[in-house]
Amino acid sequence: MTDEVEEPVKEEAEEPLTLADLEKEREKLNREAEKHKRKRDILNEKTKEWVGKRDELNAKVRDIVDEASQHRQARDKLNEDVKNLKIERDDWNRKVNELTDHVSRTKRRNLPKGTVPLGKLKKELRSLEFKQMTSVLTVDKERDLVEALSRIESQIREREKELEENEEVKAAIKELREAKEKAEDSHKAVGEVADKAQIEHDSMTELYEKSDEARREADLAQEEFIKTKMEADEEHKKHIEYIRKVHDLDKVISGMRFKQRMARVRGDEKVAMREAEDIYERFKKGEKLSTEDLMTLQKSGYL
């Protein structure tokens, strides 16, 4: 038994593309090119928008930072003023302490001889007041204590009145009072200027926070710009690729049309040659030829 040999299957030859097929493909490629062009143009517009937003935010950051810098400079100036005012306040506080001691010495120096010093009286008064507040006393002892307090207070008022009428003491007290006023004014000025410095500092801090927020938004806009620009460049690249394919196909279509024209020309030439051969045969037979027949023979090369 012989093995049967299978005949190879013949692949069907692909039909060549016609001019209509090529023109249809060209339209398809052209539509793709236009589609990517439209996408590119839309993305380019978005790119411009992101650039505008980024630049606007960066300008906003600069304005905010400039304003914050002005508050920082104002704060630094006020802090310097606070430092100088504290020095002035401390000077007046030292002056008050010195004048307080001076008043005390002046009072002691001008007390009548043999009298109890005013400071001792005030110390005794404080001691009795403390005893009254902290001790549990009988009615009699409470009455004795109140009388003692009243007597000491009367002595203090009497001593102070005598001292206030003394010109040297009056001058010392006046100088002390003026120094206290100056010290209080300086202390008040320190607080007021320090408050102003704090306001400038708070404004500066708030503005720097705003500038940081605007800077973050600007950075995001820059990222979107780069992303959109890359997408636009990719769409432009695809557009160019399809345009190149269209141009390549145009060359093929142009070549095919040229071949078709040449084929028509060659077909016309064959017809003209057959017609000239017929006229020439008639000429050989002696038939009379028209002027048109003679021109045909001349074009065909028979004459």
C-alpha positions as CSV (number, residue, x, y, z in Angstrom):
1,M,0.0,0.0,0.0
2,T,1.5,3.3,-1.1
3,D,1.3,6.4,1.0
4,E,-0.8,9.2,-0.5
5,V,1.0,12.4,-0.9
6,E,-1.1,15.4,0.0
7,E,-0.9,18.3,-2.4
8,P,0.2,21.5,-0.8
9,V,-2.5,24.0,-0.2
10,K,-2.1,27.0,-2.4
11,E,-2.4,30.3,-0.6
12,E,-4.7,32.6,-2.2
13,A,-2.8,35.7,-3.5
14,E,-3.9,38.9,-2.0
15,E,-5.6,41.2,-4.4
16,P,-3.6,44.3,-5.1
17,L,-4.9,47.6,-3.6
18,T,-6.8,49.8,-6.0
19,L,-6.5,53.5,-6.3
20,A,-9.9,53.8,-4.5
21,D,-8.5,51.7,-1.6
22,L,-5.5,53.9,-1.3
23,E,-7.5,57.1,-1.4
24,K,-9.8,55.6,1.3
25,E,-6.8,54.8,3.4
26,R,-5.5,58.3,2.9
27,E,-8.7,59.8,4.2
28,K,-8.5,57.5,7.2
29,L,-4.9,58.6,8.0
30,N,-5.8,62.3,7.4
31,R,-8.7,62.0,9.9
32,E,-6.3,60.5,12.5
33,A,-3.9,63.3,11.9
34,E,-6.6,65.9,12.4
35,K,-7.8,64.1,15.5
36,H,-4.3,64.3,17.1
37,K,-4.0,67.9,15.9
38,R,-7.2,68.9,17.6
39,K,-6.1,67.2,20.8
40,R,-2.7,68.9,20.6
41,D,-4.3,72.3,20.1
42,I,-6.7,71.8,23.1
43,L,-3.7,70.7,25.3
44,N,-1.7,73.7,24.1
45,E,-4.5,75.9,25.3
46,K,-4.5,74.2,28.6
47,T,-0.8,74.6,28.8
48,K,-1.2,78.4,28.3
49,E,-3.8,78.4,31.0
50,W,-1.5,76.6,33.5
51,V,1.4,78.9,32.6
52,G,-0.8,81.9,33.2
53,K,-2.0,80.5,36.5
54,R,1.5,79.6,37.6
55,D,2.8,83.1,36.7
56,E,-0.1,84.8,38.5
57,L,0.5,82.7,41.6
58,N,4.3,83.4,41.6
59,A,3.5,87.1,41.3
60,K,1.1,86.8,44.2
61,V,3.9,85.0,46.2
62,R,6.3,87.9,45.5
63,D,3.7,90.5,46.5
64,I,2.9,88.7,49.8
65,V,6.6,88.2,50.6
66,D,7.2,91.9,50.0
67,E,4.4,92.8,52.3
68,A,5.6,90.3,54.9
69,S,9.1,91.7,54.7
70,Q,7.7,95.2,55.4
71,H,6.0,93.8,58.6
72,R,9.2,92.1,59.5
73,Q,11.2,95.3,59.2
74,A,8.6,97.2,61.2
75,R,8.7,94.4,63.9
76,D,12.5,94.5,64.1
77,K,12.4,98.3,64.4
78,L,9.7,98.1,67.2
79,N,11.7,95.4,69.0
80,E,14.7,97.7,68.9
81,D,12.5,100.4,70.4
82,V,11.3,98.0,73.1
83,K,15.0,97.2,74.0
84,N,15.8,100.9,74.3
85,L,12.6,101.6,76.3
86,K,13.4,98.7,78.7
87,I,16.8,100.3,79.3
88,E,15.1,103.6,80.0
89,R,12.6,101.9,82.3
90,D,15.3,100.1,84.2
91,D,17.2,103.3,84.6
92,W,14.1,105.0,86.1
93,N,13.4,102.0,88.4
94,R,16.9,102.3,89.7
95,K,16.4,106.0,90.2
96,V,13.1,105.3,92.1
97,N,15.0,102.9,94.4
98,E,17.7,105.4,95.0
99,L,15.2,108.2,95.6
100,T,13.1,105.9,97.9
101,D,16.2,105.4,100.1
102,H,16.9,109.1,99.9
103,V,13.4,110.0,101.1
104,S,13.8,107.5,104.0
105,R,17.1,109.0,105.0
106,T,15.8,112.6,104.7
107,K,12.8,111.7,106.8
108,R,14.9,110.1,109.5
109,R,17.2,113.1,109.4
110,N,14.4,115.6,109.9
111,L,12.4,113.7,112.6
112,P,12.3,115.6,115.9
113,K,14.8,114.4,118.4
114,G,13.6,111.9,120.9
115,T,10.6,110.7,118.7
116,V,10.1,107.1,117.6
117,P,11.3,106.7,114.0
118,L,8.5,106.5,111.4
119,G,9.7,103.2,110.1
120,K,9.6,101.6,113.5
121,L,6.0,102.8,114.0
122,K,5.0,101.3,110.6
123,K,6.7,98.0,111.5
124,E,4.9,97.9,114.8
125,L,1.6,98.7,113.1
126,R,2.0,95.8,110.6
127,S,2.8,93.5,113.5
128,L,-0.3,94.4,115.4
129,E,-2.5,94.1,112.2
130,F,-1.1,90.6,111.6
131,K,-1.8,89.6,115.2
132,Q,-5.4,90.9,114.9
133,M,-6.0,88.8,111.8
134,T,-4.4,85.6,113.0
135,S,-5.1,85.5,116.8
136,V,-8.2,84.5,118.7
137,L,-8.5,87.2,121.4
138,T,-10.9,88.0,124.3
139,V,-13.1,91.0,124.1
140,D,-10.8,93.0,126.4
141,K,-7.7,92.1,124.6
142,E,-9.3,92.8,121.2
143,R,-10.3,96.3,122.5
144,D,-6.8,96.9,123.8
145,L,-5.4,95.8,120.4
146,V,-7.7,98.2,118.5
147,E,-6.8,101.1,120.8
148,A,-3.1,100.3,120.2
149,L,-3.6,100.3,116.4
150,S,-5.5,103.5,116.6
151,R,-2.8,105.2,118.7
152,I,0.0,104.0,116.3
153,E,-1.9,105.1,113.2
154,S,-2.4,108.5,114.8
155,Q,1.3,108.8,115.6
156,I,2.2,107.8,112.0
157,R,-0.2,110.4,110.6
158,E,1.3,113.0,112.9
159,R,4.9,112.2,112.0
160,E,4.0,112.2,108.3
161,K,2.3,115.5,108.6
162,E,5.3,117.0,110.3
163,L,7.6,115.5,107.6
164,E,5.4,116.7,104.7
165,E,5.7,120.2,106.0
166,N,9.5,119.9,106.0
167,E,10.9,121.6,102.8
168,E,13.7,119.1,102.4
169,V,11.4,116.1,102.7
170,K,8.9,117.7,100.4
171,A,11.5,118.2,97.7
172,A,12.7,114.6,98.1
173,I,9.2,113.2,97.9
174,K,8.4,115.4,94.9
175,E,11.5,114.1,93.1
176,L,10.6,110.5,94.0
177,R,7.0,111.0,92.8
178,E,8.3,112.4,89.4
179,A,10.7,109.5,89.1
180,K,7.9,107.0,89.7
181,E,5.8,108.7,87.1
182,K,8.7,108.4,84.6
183,A,9.2,104.8,85.5
184,E,5.5,104.0,85.0
185,D,5.4,105.9,81.7
186,S,8.4,103.9,80.5
187,H,6.9,100.6,81.6
188,K,3.6,101.5,79.9
189,A,5.5,102.5,76.7
190,V,7.4,99.2,76.8
191,G,4.1,97.3,76.9
192,E,2.5,99.4,74.1
193,V,5.4,99.1,71.7
194,A,5.8,95.4,72.5
195,D,2.1,95.0,71.6
196,K,2.7,96.8,68.3
197,A,5.7,94.6,67.6
198,Q,3.6,91.5,68.3
199,I,0.9,92.7,65.9
200,E,3.6,93.2,63.2
201,H,5.0,89.7,64.0
202,D,1.6,88.1,63.8
203,S,0.9,89.9,60.4
204,M,4.3,88.8,59.1
205,T,3.7,85.2,60.2
206,E,0.2,85.1,58.6
207,L,1.5,86.5,55.3
208,Y,4.4,84.0,55.2
209,E,1.9,81.2,55.7
210,K,-0.2,82.6,52.8
211,S,2.9,82.9,50.6
212,D,3.7,79.2,51.4
213,E,0.2,78.2,50.4
214,A,0.4,80.3,47.2
215,R,3.8,78.8,46.4
216,R,2.4,75.3,46.8
217,E,-0.4,76.2,44.4
218,A,2.2,77.6,42.0
219,D,4.2,74.4,42.2
220,L,1.1,72.3,41.4
221,A,0.4,74.6,38.5
222,Q,3.9,74.1,37.2
223,E,3.5,70.3,37.5
224,E,0.2,70.4,35.6
225,F,1.9,72.6,33.0
226,I,4.7,70.1,32.5
227,K,2.3,67.2,32.4
228,T,0.0,68.9,29.8
229,K,3.0,70.1,27.8
230,M,4.3,66.5,27.5
231,E,0.8,65.3,26.5
232,A,0.6,68.1,23.9
233,D,4.1,67.1,22.5
234,E,3.0,63.5,22.3
235,E,-0.1,64.4,20.3
236,H,2.0,66.7,18.1
237,K,4.3,63.8,17.5
238,K,1.4,61.5,16.5
239,H,0.0,64.2,14.2
240,I,3.4,64.5,12.4
241,E,3.6,60.7,12.1
242,Y,0.2,60.5,10.4
243,I,1.0,63.5,8.2
244,R,4.2,61.8,7.1
245,K,2.1,58.6,6.3
246,V,-0.3,60.7,4.3
247,H,2.6,62.3,2.3
248,D,4.1,58.8,1.7
249,L,0.7,57.6,0.5
250,D,0.3,60.6,-1.7
251,K,3.5,59.6,-3.5
252,V,2.1,56.1,-4.1
253,I,-1.3,57.5,-5.3
254,S,0.5,60.0,-7.6
255,G,2.6,57.1,-9.0
256,M,-0.4,55.0,-9.6
257,R,-2.3,57.8,-11.3
258,F,0.7,58.4,-13.5
259,K,0.8,54.7,-14.5
260,Q,-2.9,54.9,-15.3
261,R,-2.4,57.9,-17.5
262,M,0.5,56.3,-19.3
263,A,-1.6,53.1,-19.8
264,R,-4.3,55.2,-21.4
265,V,-1.8,56.9,-23.6
266,R,-0.3,53.6,-24.7
267,G,-3.8,52.3,-25.4
268,D,-4.6,55.4,-27.5
269,E,-1.3,54.9,-29.4
270,K,-2.2,51.3,-30.2
271,V,-5.6,52.3,-31.6
272,A,-4.0,55.1,-33.7
273,M,-1.4,52.6,-35.1
274,R,-4.1,50.1,-36.1
275,E,-6.0,53.0,-37.8
276,A,-2.8,54.1,-39.6
277,E,-2.2,50.5,-40.8
278,D,-5.7,50.3,-42.2
279,I,-5.2,53.6,-44.1
280,Y,-1.8,52.5,-45.4
281,E,-3.3,49.2,-46.7
282,R,-5.9,51.3,-48.5
283,F,-3.1,53.5,-49.8
284,K,-1.3,50.5,-51.2
285,K,-4.5,49.3,-52.9
286,G,-4.6,52.7,-54.7
287,E,-7.6,54.1,-52.9
288,K,-7.8,57.8,-52.7
289,L,-6.9,59.2,-49.2
290,S,-8.3,62.3,-47.6
291,T,-6.2,65.0,-46.0
292,E,-7.1,63.7,-42.6
293,D,-5.9,60.2,-43.7
294,L,-2.6,61.6,-44.8
295,M,-2.1,63.4,-41.5
296,T,-2.8,60.2,-39.6
297,L,-0.1,58.4,-41.7
298,Q,2.3,61.2,-41.1
299,K,1.8,61.1,-37.3
300,S,2.2,57.3,-37.3
301,G,5.5,57.5,-39.2
302,Y,4.3,55.9,-42.4
303,L,5.1,59.0,-44.4
